[in-house]
Amino acid sequence: EKVDLIKYDSDPKIFIENALAPAKNLTVIITDPKKNEALVFADKDNFSLAIGKKGINAKLASRLTKYKLDIKTEEEAKEFGIKLG
C-alpha cells in the first residue's frame, strides 16, 4: 500500500496546493471561506494530475483539506476572466 505525506500549512491555499501534489503550478482561489469552497485552476499539463485517476486525487484532497474543490483548466480560467501565471 502506498502512503503519501502532505505538508500541512495554516494557509488553506497552500494546504490545498500541497494536497493536490504531484500537480504543480496551481492557482487556488478561496471562493467561500465560510462554506470551505475553493476554485483550483491548473494548466493542461497538471490538470489530469490534480484530478487523478477516476477523480481520486481531487476527492482525497477535498477530504483532507475539508474544502469543496472545483478544479478547472486554464481555458476555463480565461472564461472567468482570470489570468494565470
Backbone as CSV, one residue per row, in Angstrom:
resi,resn,N_x,N_y,N_z,CA_x,CA_y,CA_z,C_x,C_y,C_z
1,GLU,0.843,-1.180,0.000,0.000,0.000,0.000,0.886,1.240,0.000
2,LYS,0.465,2.247,-0.758,1.226,3.490,-0.877,0.679,4.521,0.106
3,VAL,1.576,5.223,0.777,1.199,6.276,1.711,1.859,7.571,1.261
4,ASP,1.055,8.604,1.101,1.584,9.922,0.747,1.551,10.824,1.967
5,LEU,2.618,11.578,2.134,2.669,12.569,3.202,2.423,13.937,2.586
6,ILE,1.561,14.707,3.212,1.209,16.038,2.731,1.644,17.051,3.773
7,LYS,2.377,18.054,3.331,2.825,19.091,4.248,1.650,19.994,4.607
8,TYR,1.376,20.119,5.902,0.289,20.978,6.368,0.738,22.436,6.330
9,ASP,-0.199,23.317,6.027,0.035,24.754,6.105,-1.252,25.398,6.603
10,SER,-1.132,26.363,7.488,-2.327,27.026,8.031,-3.037,27.878,6.982
11,ASP,-2.327,28.249,5.909,-2.938,28.972,4.795,-3.655,27.935,3.922
12,PRO,-4.989,28.005,3.831,-5.717,26.978,3.077,-5.309,26.885,1.604
13,LYS,-4.898,27.997,1.007,-4.470,27.957,-0.398,-3.251,27.051,-0.559
14,ILE,-2.279,27.231,0.301,-1.053,26.426,0.229,-1.341,24.974,0.598
15,PHE,-2.183,24.767,1.607,-2.543,23.415,2.020,-3.243,22.668,0.876
16,ILE,-4.130,23.341,0.162,-4.816,22.727,-0.976,-3.810,22.391,-2.078
17,GLU,-2.886,23.313,-2.368,-1.842,23.038,-3.359,-1.036,21.806,-2.965
18,ASN,-0.648,21.722,-1.695,0.132,20.582,-1.215,-0.664,19.286,-1.329
19,ALA,-1.958,19.353,-1.041,-2.806,18.164,-1.073,-3.015,17.653,-2.497
20,LEU,-2.904,18.529,-3.482,-3.111,18.128,-4.877,-1.824,17.693,-5.577
21,ALA,-0.735,17.564,-4.822,0.515,17.068,-5.394,0.264,15.684,-5.972
22,PRO,0.880,15.334,-7.057,2.065,15.916,-7.684,1.788,17.048,-8.676
23,ALA,0.548,17.485,-8.794,0.245,18.610,-9.682,0.966,19.868,-9.190
24,LYS,1.479,20.638,-10.126,2.214,21.869,-9.792,1.590,23.040,-10.548
25,ASN,2.070,24.235,-10.238,1.623,25.451,-10.928,0.113,25.632,-10.849
26,LEU,-0.438,25.412,-9.673,-1.877,25.564,-9.467,-2.182,26.961,-8.964
27,THR,-3.348,27.458,-9.317,-3.839,28.717,-8.773,-5.078,28.386,-7.961
28,VAL,-5.026,28.692,-6.663,-6.136,28.382,-5.760,-6.801,29.680,-5.339
29,ILE,-8.114,29.730,-5.493,-8.901,30.892,-5.076,-9.964,30.396,-4.103
30,ILE,-9.929,30.910,-2.879,-10.944,30.553,-1.888,-12.190,31.364,-2.230
31,THR,-13.231,30.698,-2.698,-14.433,31.404,-3.136,-15.393,31.674,-1.991
32,ASP,-15.430,30.789,-0.996,-16.307,30.983,0.164,-15.661,30.351,1.391
33,PRO,-14.962,31.163,2.194,-14.275,30.610,3.360,-15.232,30.021,4.409
34,LYS,-16.447,30.551,4.505,-17.398,30.029,5.497,-17.918,28.646,5.105
35,LYS,-18.086,28.440,3.807,-18.570,27.146,3.317,-17.417,26.221,2.910
36,ASN,-16.179,26.706,3.066,-14.986,25.940,2.673,-15.055,25.497,1.206
37,GLU,-15.179,26.482,0.321,-15.228,26.214,-1.112,-14.068,26.926,-1.798
38,ALA,-13.454,26.212,-2.744,-12.320,26.786,-3.453,-12.344,26.390,-4.923
39,LEU,-11.858,27.311,-5.750,-11.630,27.050,-7.172,-10.144,26.798,-7.346
40,VAL,-9.807,25.786,-8.117,-8.410,25.474,-8.405,-8.256,25.453,-9.917
41,PHE,-7.287,26.220,-10.414,-7.015,26.250,-11.844,-5.666,25.595,-12.090
42,ALA,-5.637,24.716,-13.099,-4.414,24.002,-13.449,-4.174,24.106,-14.945
43,ASP,-2.902,24.199,-15.332,-2.596,24.196,-16.759,-2.814,22.795,-17.318
44,LYS,-2.765,22.682,-18.641,-3.114,21.407,-19.282,-2.193,20.264,-18.864
45,ASP,-0.946,20.561,-18.527,-0.014,19.516,-18.111,-0.312,18.997,-16.709
46,ASN,-0.919,19.816,-15.877,-1.157,19.435,-14.485,-2.616,19.135,-14.155
47,PHE,-3.509,19.403,-15.093,-4.932,19.198,-14.827,-5.239,17.740,-14.485
48,SER,-4.770,16.822,-15.302,-5.061,15.404,-15.040,-4.389,14.916,-13.759
49,LEU,-3.236,15.478,-13.411,-2.577,15.122,-12.149,-3.397,15.608,-10.955
50,ALA,-3.953,16.803,-11.065,-4.759,17.354,-9.972,-6.032,16.541,-9.760
51,ILE,-6.652,16.134,-10.840,-7.881,15.339,-10.752,-7.561,13.919,-10.289
52,GLY,-6.558,13.318,-10.893,-6.187,11.945,-10.576,-7.058,10.947,-11.310
53,LYS,-6.629,9.714,-11.272,-7.358,8.640,-11.949,-8.727,8.477,-11.309
54,LYS,-9.770,8.574,-12.131,-11.167,8.492,-11.683,-11.501,9.530,-10.613
55,GLY,-10.751,10.639,-10.591,-11.031,11.726,-9.657,-10.570,11.487,-8.241
56,ILE,-9.771,10.438,-8.029,-9.404,10.061,-6.663,-8.517,11.107,-5.983
57,ASN,-7.597,11.730,-6.719,-6.718,12.728,-6.098,-7.534,13.928,-5.613
58,ALA,-8.464,14.383,-6.435,-9.314,15.514,-6.052,-10.182,15.154,-4.845
59,LYS,-10.738,13.944,-4.830,-11.583,13.519,-3.705,-10.784,13.438,-2.413
60,LEU,-9.589,12.849,-2.476,-8.764,12.736,-1.272,-8.311,14.109,-0.774
61,ALA,-7.942,14.992,-1.702,-7.528,16.345,-1.316,-8.684,17.089,-0.663
62,SER,-9.879,16.898,-1.184,-11.061,17.534,-0.623,-11.333,17.036,0.803
63,ARG,-11.232,15.740,0.984,-11.461,15.174,2.322,-10.389,15.636,3.313
64,LEU,-9.149,15.685,2.850,-8.038,16.076,3.710,-8.145,17.543,4.130
65,THR,-8.441,18.417,3.181,-8.459,19.851,3.455,-9.799,20.342,3.993
66,LYS,-10.827,19.502,3.860,-12.197,19.858,4.264,-12.747,21.026,3.431
67,TYR,-12.262,21.111,2.187,-12.748,22.120,1.236,-13.412,21.423,0.060
68,LYS,-14.489,22.017,-0.419,-15.098,21.553,-1.669,-14.260,22.171,-2.785
69,LEU,-13.596,21.311,-3.564,-12.681,21.785,-4.596,-13.319,21.661,-5.966
70,ASP,-13.270,22.747,-6.714,-13.745,22.762,-8.093,-12.510,23.009,-8.956
71,ILE,-12.036,21.961,-9.628,-10.796,22.052,-10.389,-11.124,22.330,-11.854
72,LYS,-10.511,23.385,-12.378,-10.783,23.850,-13.740,-9.472,23.987,-14.518
73,THR,-9.598,24.076,-15.832,-8.440,24.238,-16.705,-8.082,25.710,-16.884
74,GLU,-6.930,25.944,-17.499,-6.506,27.313,-17.830,-7.520,27.998,-18.741
75,GLU,-8.043,27.231,-19.685,-9.015,27.797,-20.620,-10.268,28.260,-19.874
76,GLU,-10.694,27.479,-18.895,-11.865,27.862,-18.095,-11.560,29.086,-17.245
77,ALA,-10.312,29.238,-16.815,-9.908,30.422,-16.055,-10.096,31.671,-16.906
78,LYS,-9.740,31.569,-18.174,-9.899,32.707,-19.098,-11.373,33.078,-19.234
79,GLU,-12.241,32.058,-19.243,-13.681,32.322,-19.318,-14.173,33.075,-18.081
80,PHE,-13.530,32.827,-16.934,-13.864,33.526,-15.691,-13.210,34.901,-15.646
81,GLY,-12.348,35.210,-16.627,-11.643,36.473,-16.643,-10.437,36.475,-15.718
82,ILE,-9.919,35.286,-15.424,-8.776,35.148,-14.512,-7.527,34.829,-15.336
83,LYS,-6.492,35.633,-15.125,-5.232,35.404,-15.828,-4.296,34.651,-14.885
84,LEU,-3.811,33.517,-15.335,-2.921,32.688,-14.526,-1.471,32.998,-14.850
85,GLY,-0.614,32.724,-13.828,0.825,32.844,-14.014,1.227,34.224,-14.265
